[in-house]
Each structure stands twice: as C-alpha cells, then as structure tokens.
C-alpha cells in the first residue's frame, strides 16, 4: 500500500501530472487495474485507461472500477477537462505524456503499488513479514531477515523459539555492535560473504545467543542481506532446503523493492538538484517533492572514516533517503562529495537534530561534518546551498565534536574566514600600519600588534586595554605613542580604525 502523493512524485519524472483534486494526494493505493473487454468487473485503486478515447471515457471507466485515480493519455487542452471530470466524479486524473509507452508506465505503477509497501525502515515490502512467518512455520525456528548492514527488515511473529539476542536486535532494529563483533571474530560475516551455503552459529550464553543458522541473500554475486533462524543444532534435510529456498525468495522481494526505492530516490535527487541550482519553476518542484510552503534550510553533510570517504558518504545518502518521501521530513541529493538535504522549518535546532540522528544511524567510526544554511524561501535555496557549504567548511576546520554551525548564527565567523582566505591569497594590501607594526614586532620583540588589537577592541579605553594585556595603563599609553611615531595610525579616523580591525582579523589564525 502506498499513498497517491508518492505515485505522483515518481511519475512526475515520466511527464505525468495530476489535474485538480490536491486533497486526493493522501489516498491510499493497494491495487492496479486495466480495462478488459472480456471482464466487466475490473476493480482497482489505480486504473490505467489504456485505449480510452477521451478523458471523460477514462473517468467513467475509473468510476466503474471504483478507482481512486486514473491514468489517461494527454490530448491538447485536456487539463481543464480532466480537472472538471475528476472533481465531479471524485477521481484523481493523471495525464500521461504521449511519448511515454503504456508498457513502461505499467511496469512502474505495478512496481510501486504492489511491491513498494512500507516497513519501518522504508525498505522491503510488508509481505517480507509474511515470508518470515511462513519460513518460521516450516523450519520451526524464529526467523529474522536483515540487510547487508545487519539492519532488521522483517521478523517472524513467534518469539517462543527466540533468544535474548534476537529480541534485543528486533527492538533496536539492527544487530547490536557487541554481537556483530562476536560474529566477526567467528568469521560468520566473511563466510556469508563468500558462500551461498547456510552456516551454523554456535550458541553463546554470555551474549544471550542461542544456536542459529544463517544464509546469505544474494542477487548474482551481490550480497543483499541475510536470513537468520534460531535453532539448537544445524538444520538438515527439508528444513535446510526450505531455508535455502526462502533466501532466494527474499532476494526477489529485495530486488523489486530496491528498484522501486531507487526509482523514487533518483526522481527526488534530480528535483533537489534543480532547486539548489536554481529553477524557473521552483514552486512546482517544491510541490512535486511534497515539501510544505514556507522557510527551509539547506544542510550540507560530508561523511568519512579514517581510511575511506566515498563508502561512508554513500551510506549517509542511503540513510538520509531511507523511507518513503512522504514519511521523511527532508529531501536529499548527492552532489560531488557532499550530501545536501532541504529541510522544512525556520529554527536551526531541528536541522541540528536531523544531523545528529543521521550520525547515530551510521556505523561506529564514521565521522560526519555538516553546515546549515540560513532560513530560505524557494527562490533563495541556491544561496542557502552556498551558505551551507561555507558552514560545512567552518565545521570541518573546527574541533571534533563541535555543533554544526548555522549561517544566520555564524555569519561573522564566515566573514572572517573569507577575509583570511583573501589574505592568504594575497588579495589584501601588503603594506599599511598593521604590516609595519607586525614587522617591527618580529625584528625587535615588541608587542605593538597585540596592543593595537586590545586598544581597538576596548574602543580606546586604556584601562580596559591594559586589563586585556595584563599590563599597567601607562604601558599601553607609552606603546601607543611609540607606535604613532613609527607609522601613521590615524586613530581619530573611524574608517581607518575599521580598516585596521579588518586587517587584524584577516591575519588572525
């Protein structure tokens, strides 16, 4: 079961558009139908009106099929007719671009509606749970189906044959790290990666682990996941054969589910890129992404381990796009070596919470850095991306564990960072009062630059400057006189004072 808004979002990439009835986007779709001359009783939530001579005829077919939505070929000036007919009959009309073949469209629609059913993680159709129950009934043990990162996709309902380790895994939705370490030490993961044969894992009472059989779920040479069955001794005969057959069936489910998820992810990614790069129809793109109107923030994220960068970033992208679009707060894409997410809302706190949740969902050892743009409306998202990039650079240069900066809170640090970059590139004046004082300090071990900075920060208050420097006010007074004899400071000129403050900040490390 999926909602109509998800179907509309994906099909939008194929030139399909919804006409009217925006309230219908929340309709839940469970079945697909096509007209059949030999069967007048065709029923389905989505009707593919193949062969309809007009929008009106397609809508009539949809009413007869008790469909919530109908797809029909677009003809010139059909949009108004589609909107009116859909409103009068209570059917959502989706106009199909004539260039898109019905066979291609049918494959996408059937895949989304029948195979794209939601689990907690947003991967794997709900009938994986039914498959886990069937396997448990045949084999006589508790079954858990996991992806290749040991995240739980489905599990059998019976807990009688389970153990504490399985219960902990189900509650956490993934295998705890201590159990993963046990399996690594025993070579379980290495054997599963190398062989299609089921393997037996010996019990370990210290970790609440009963005996279990595990088998790889594979598509060709690619490991998609694993199936685990609790059992006191190795399976044999029909029970072992049932586990092997079950793993092949799970592979088919995961492949179909992944195709559906990857299709939606690609559509989402393309739309987000259009927003970040600037699009003439940005308002329409925001609507297609299902984002609410109002302020949004752009989040830029990089992820890496000590030895690898790309794999960690791909994991972060996978996690950021896990779950169907309408069930996630943000919309994401990968551009180069950066993950970008557009998150609705004006406060910075939810954006930081999103980054924290993303980091917590990644394997231990993965370090993420992030930057958050200022609140931006649709047309301002390209600027929000640049702001997020600058905040990301600021976070990468900061100490480990620092809070991801938000542009509207850290614009001063961003400005100083730009000034320092300009200074390093030689784009600031090479000579001037600050340069003269800095050279004198280096040659004569004086403290003129520090004194000038303290005086400027104290806004000319000798006592306050002396306190900053931890010297007597007379010392500051004497140094200021000496500095004035060395180079014209122009301290009575507000513009020159501002220029010296900027010059000092630009050269500060």
Phi, psi and omega in degrees: 000130174228170176264156182299326183297326178292318178299316180297318180300315182289313183292341176302328177290349178254014178082018178265138180226143179275131180253114177068188178047056179298333181292341181285351184299339180272358181300140181263132186246129182239342186213159181234144179219156172229149179301140180224113182301335182272354183222106181280353184258029180295129181225140177184156180286330177238127179249126173268104187279065179290127178089000179294134182279342182203168177296319180301317179295319179299318179295320178299317177300319181296320178297317180295328180273002182056039182273145175276337182214150178225139175255129183220148179300135178282137173236162180308135177059032181273345188296316180295316178300318180297317181296316181292315181295320179295318180296316184291328183257357179072033181239135175280120183259124178249117181274131184258133176298130181302338182284347182268127181286148178297324182295319178295316181294320180298319179300318180293313183295314179299320180297317182291312187285317186271330184251341186270051182273150193268139167245181180301322183273351182083008178234140176085127180291158183297338180288357168298326177294320176296321178295319177298319177297317180297316178298318180298321179294319182287317186275328181088025177220163178286134186248138173230133177250126184234157174275185186286350176258016178066028173268140185285125175261323181197162179205154180285153186288330183288131178252358186296324182268008183275189179214169181303324181296320179294317180299317179297321179296317181293318181296322181275351183065012174196160181291127179301150184300324181296324177288322176300322178295320176300313180295322178296315181298326180276356179077018183295312182296320180297319180291321178294324180291333187260342189223150174269355182285137174298145179236153180258133178254119182296150178298155176215088184303332181298330181251016179066031188251113172279172177295152178201154173258144178227142178221145180285144171255117191226147170242105189064238178264354184275128177279119180263331183173200182214156172241132183238138178229126177284131180199145184286341181213165182303141177286150179215166174062226185295327181291320177293318179297322179296321178295318180295316178296320179299321179296322178293322178293319177300320180301319179296316179299315183293323179295315180294319180294319181294322178299318178296314182294319181294325178297313180296320180298319180294318178299313180300314182300315180298319181292320179296319178299319178299320179292318183288332180266352180095120182226140180295330180253042185303322180299318178294320180296317178301318179295318180296329178282351180075022179275141180287154177292156179119192184290146178223161174236141174265129179247128177251129186229140168234145181224140178199161170252179182297329186252345188214143180246311188297316183298318180295322179294319178296322176297319179296319178295318179300317182290321181294333181254012178285132184102151180291150186310315185288348180262001180247148181285327186246173176231136193231161174207162173251127175230112182063235181257024184228138172266125177249135176230133173262119185243124179294150176117153182265319182295151179280336185302312179300326178295318178294322178296323178297316179297317179298316180296322178297313180298322181292334182277349181269158179301153177298145182097347177272124178256131177243144173236151186210155173225147186236124178287165177289162177306134184220141172271175191312309184289345183264002184297324175301320176293323177298325177295316179298319178296318179296321178298316182292322177291326176297315178299322178296318180293320180296328181276348183275179181288151177302141179087358180292152179289135177303127182285148172251139189301318183290344177260341187236023183299328180293319177296323178296316180299314180296323178296320177296317180297319180292324177295320178295321180294317180295330181275002178077023183263014173245157182304134182280339181234153183157178183305316183295318180296319179297314181294321180296319179294320179296319178301317183293325185272333187236008178057034175273178182232044185289319181296315179297322180293317178298317180298315181297319180296318180292318180294328178274004178056042175083005179278107183300319181296316180293320178296318179297321179296319177299321183273349182061045176227174179283146178306326179296327178298317179296317181299315181295318180296319181297322177295315180298319179296322180293328177287330183285320183206144178295118180268326181063045185292344177280349182263116183299323180294321180290323176298316179297318180297321179291323176299315179296317180299318178294319181294322181294330182263000181281138178259000000 
